[in-house]
């Protein structure tokens, strides 16, 4: 309103950059990703405007520093968890169960986990939503409100119909004690990808 500079909290800015730009390979990736995210996030609109400003262009040194800082700042901690495999006890004798438990105590399942998996998982809905509204499947009316393009809606309907059809065939074959061939399972996989 008064044309005064507006600042954002450093933690907010840094977290936005690291959550959305952590996997960039070049400065141009930063510009391209910011352009895409600018459709849904005001922060990235402001960042894109700064990155592409013709009135106050960034120096090559600043561009390089930004790229290197983002690439090198993603802290990655891995944890390795070991656990004994589960023993299936269904329909087994006590002796067999005891032998399986004894054998499983000598084995370990190793699970390597990234330390921020839970943080990433909790942010998936927000990221999916942002990516969806920035995708080619969405258009905007004259007032700027987003809507799904008709072609994309038809595409989704066809995919759902194909998946449901394949599932119904599989369900009927299972109910009739018939073998399920891999072609129907592959149809579902293809429709999901």
C-alpha positions in Angstrom: 0.0 0.0 0.0 2.8 2.4 0.9 5.3 0.8 -1.5 7.5 -0.2 1.5 9.7 -3.3 1.1 8.1 -6.4 2.6 10.3 -9.0 4.3 9.6 -12.6 5.1 10.8 -14.6 8.1 14.1 -16.3 7.2 13.0 -19.7 8.5 9.9 -19.6 6.3 11.9 -18.6 3.2 14.6 -21.1 3.8 12.2 -24.0 4.4 10.2 -23.1 1.2 13.4 -23.2 -0.8 14.7 -26.4 0.7 11.4 -28.2 0.5 10.8 -27.3 -3.1 14.2 -26.7 -4.7 16.4 -29.2 -2.9 16.8 -31.5 -5.9 17.8 -28.9 -8.5 20.8 -29.5 -10.8 21.3 -26.0 -12.2 20.4 -22.4 -11.7 18.0 -22.7 -14.6 16.2 -25.4 -12.6 15.6 -22.9 -9.9 14.1 -20.4 -12.3 11.9 -23.0 -14.0 10.7 -24.6 -10.7 10.0 -21.1 -9.3 8.0 -20.2 -12.4 5.9 -23.4 -12.1 5.3 -22.9 -8.3 4.5 -19.2 -8.8 1.1 -20.1 -10.0 0.1 -21.4 -6.6 2.5 -19.9 -4.1 3.0 -16.1 -3.7 6.5 -16.7 -2.3 7.6 -18.3 -5.5 6.0 -15.6 -7.5 8.1 -13.1 -5.7 11.2 -15.2 -6.0 10.6 -15.8 -9.8 10.2 -12.0 -10.2 13.6 -11.4 -8.5 15.3 -14.2 -10.5 14.1 -12.8 -13.8 14.2 -9.1 -13.1 15.5 -7.0 -16.0 15.6 -3.8 -13.9 17.9 -5.4 -11.3 19.4 -8.6 -12.8 21.3 -10.9 -10.5 25.0 -11.2 -11.1 26.5 -14.5 -12.2 28.3 -14.7 -8.9 24.9 -14.4 -7.0 23.3 -17.0 -9.3 26.2 -19.4 -8.6 26.1 -18.8 -4.9 22.4 -19.5 -4.8 22.7 -22.7 -6.8 25.6 -24.0 -4.7 24.0 -23.0 -1.4 20.8 -24.9 -2.2 22.7 -28.0 -3.5 24.9 -28.2 -0.5 22.5 -27.4 2.3 20.2 -30.4 2.3 21.2 -32.3 5.4 20.7 -36.0 5.0 20.9 -38.4 7.9 20.3 -42.0 7.4 19.3 -44.5 10.0 19.7 -48.2 9.9 17.1 -50.2 11.8 17.4 -54.0 12.3 14.6 -56.2 13.4 13.9 -59.9 13.4 11.6 -61.2 10.6 8.1 -62.0 11.6 7.3 -65.7 12.0 4.1 -67.0 10.5 2.4 -69.3 13.0 -0.7 -70.1 11.1 -1.4 -73.9 10.9 2.0 -74.9 12.3 2.8 -77.2 15.2 4.3 -75.9 18.4 7.6 -77.6 17.5 7.7 -75.9 14.1 6.8 -72.5 15.5 9.6 -72.8 18.1 12.1 -73.8 15.4 11.0 -70.9 13.2 11.3 -68.4 16.1 14.8 -69.8 16.9 15.9 -69.5 13.3 14.4 -65.9 13.0 16.4 -64.8 16.0 19.6 -65.5 14.0 18.4 -63.4 11.1 17.8 -59.6 10.8 15.8 -57.5 8.4 17.8 -54.4 7.7 15.8 -51.2 7.0 17.7 -48.1 5.8 15.6 -44.9 6.4 16.1 -41.3 5.6 15.8 -39.2 8.7 13.2 -36.9 7.2 10.8 -39.5 5.7 8.0 -38.6 8.1 8.4 -34.9 7.4 8.3 -35.6 3.7 5.3 -37.8 4.0 3.3 -35.2 6.0 3.9 -32.7 3.3 2.9 -34.9 0.4 -0.7 -33.7 0.2 0.4 -30.0 0.1 3.0 -30.7 -2.5 0.6 -32.8 -4.6 -2.0 -30.1 -4.4 0.5 -27.4 -5.4 1.8 -29.5 -8.3 -1.7 -30.4 -9.4 -2.8 -26.7 -9.6 0.4 -25.8 -11.4 -0.1 -28.6 -14.0 -1.5 -28.5 -17.5 -4.7 -30.2 -16.2 -5.8 -26.9 -14.6 -7.0 -23.8 -16.3 -8.3 -20.5 -14.8 -11.4 -18.6 -15.6 -11.5 -14.8 -16.1 -11.7 -14.2 -12.3 -8.6 -16.4 -11.7 -10.5 -19.3 -10.2 -8.9 -22.7 -11.1 -10.9 -25.5 -12.8 -10.1 -28.9 -14.3 -9.9 -28.9 -18.1 -12.6 -30.9 -19.8 -10.0 -33.0 -21.6 -8.3 -34.0 -18.3 -11.6 -34.9 -16.7 -12.4 -37.2 -19.7 -8.9 -38.7 -19.4 -9.4 -39.5 -15.7 -12.9 -41.0 -16.4 -11.4 -43.3 -19.0 -8.6 -44.4 -16.7 -11.1 -45.1 -13.8 -13.4 -47.0 -16.1 -10.4 -49.1 -17.4 -9.2 -49.9 -13.8 -12.7 -50.7 -12.6 -13.3 -53.0 -15.6 -10.1 -54.9 -15.0 -10.8 -55.2 -11.2 -14.3 -56.6 -12.0 -12.9 -59.2 -14.3 -10.3 -60.2 -11.6 -13.0 -60.3 -8.9 -15.2 -62.6 -11.0 -12.4 -64.9 -11.8 -11.5 -65.2 -8.1 -15.1 -65.8 -7.1 -15.3 -68.5 -9.7 -12.0 -70.1 -8.6 -10.5 -69.3 -11.9 -6.9 -68.3 -12.5 -6.2 -64.6 -12.9 -3.9 -64.0 -15.8 -1.3 -61.3 -15.7 -2.8 -59.3 -18.6 -5.6 -57.8 -16.3 -3.1 -57.0 -13.6 -0.9 -55.3 -16.2 -3.9 -53.3 -17.4 -4.4 -51.9 -13.9 -0.7 -51.1 -13.7 -0.7 -49.4 -17.0 -3.8 -47.4 -16.1 -2.2 -46.3 -12.8 1.0 -45.0 -14.4 
